[in-house]
Amino acid sequence: MNRNKKNPQDLSCVEGQKSPVSPLPVTPAIVVIVVIAVFISLIVTGMPVEAAGITVGTGGLLGIELVRRLVQMIPLRRTL
């Protein structure tokens, strides 16, 4: 048997570390659901799709900037 050639079956038999199945992170899932709900509610109330998309996108960008600025205001290490 030639050892230089790797058999695909040999590679599939190697056991690796088993990692636990991680569920979907809760916070990002909730954010996605809220954004979709806001987008759909804007469309249902009569706003054009393009305007609703721009509104949700702009709100998301402003929200990200707000969180970044708030995090910068909080000191990394608190002194007692």
C-alpha positions as a printed Julia matrix, in Angstrom:
80×3 Matrix{Float64}:
   0.0    0.0    0.0
   1.31   3.42  -0.93
   1.39   5.71   2.15
   1.89   8.88   0.13
  -1.66   8.83  -1.21
  -4.3    9.81   1.3
  -7.52   7.91   1.22
 -10.59  10.16   1.82
 -12.03   7.44   4.05
  -8.95   7.59   6.28
  -9.44  11.31   6.78
 -13.1   10.92   7.66
 -12.32   8.42  10.4
 -10.2   10.85  12.44
 -12.04  11.98  15.54
 -11.76  15.59  16.52
 -12.92  17.44  19.54
 -16.64  17.5   19.87
 -17.92  21.0   20.37
 -21.24  21.59  22.04
 -24.0   22.8   19.79
 -24.42  26.49  20.45
 -27.92  27.89  20.01
 -28.6   31.13  18.18
 -27.54  34.09  20.35
 -30.64  35.61  21.88
 -29.8   39.32  21.67
 -28.97  39.46  17.94
 -32.02  37.34  17.16
 -34.26  39.77  19.07
 -32.7   42.76  17.28
 -33.33  41.15  13.88
 -36.95  40.42  14.79
 -37.51  44.0   16.0
 -35.96  45.5   12.85
 -38.1   43.3   10.61
 -41.21  44.18  12.64
 -40.49  47.91  12.36
 -39.87  47.58   8.62
 -43.11  45.66   8.05
 -45.12  48.03  10.24
 -43.86  51.03   8.25
 -44.9   49.35   5.01
 -48.32  48.34   6.37
 -49.02  51.91   7.51
 -48.54  53.14   3.94
 -44.89  54.13   3.64
 -43.23  53.15   0.34
 -40.78  50.25   0.56
 -37.8   52.39  -0.45
 -38.54  55.02   2.17
 -39.08  52.37   4.86
 -35.74  50.76   3.97
 -33.92  54.09   4.11
 -35.59  54.95   7.42
 -34.71  51.63   9.06
 -31.15  51.74   7.69
 -30.57  55.31   8.87
 -32.02  54.49  12.27
 -29.7   51.5   12.56
 -26.64  53.56  11.68
 -27.61  56.27  14.15
 -28.22  53.63  16.83
 -24.79  52.1   16.27
 -23.14  55.52  16.55
 -25.1   56.28  19.72
 -23.97  53.04  21.35
 -20.33  53.69  20.35
 -20.38  57.17  21.85
 -22.0   55.93  25.06
 -19.4   53.18  25.42
 -16.61  55.73  24.94
 -18.02  57.83  27.79
 -17.88  54.93  30.25
 -14.39  54.53  31.74
 -12.8   51.14  31.11
 -11.5   50.79  34.66
 -13.34  52.09  37.65
 -11.3   53.36  40.56
 -12.59  52.96  44.1
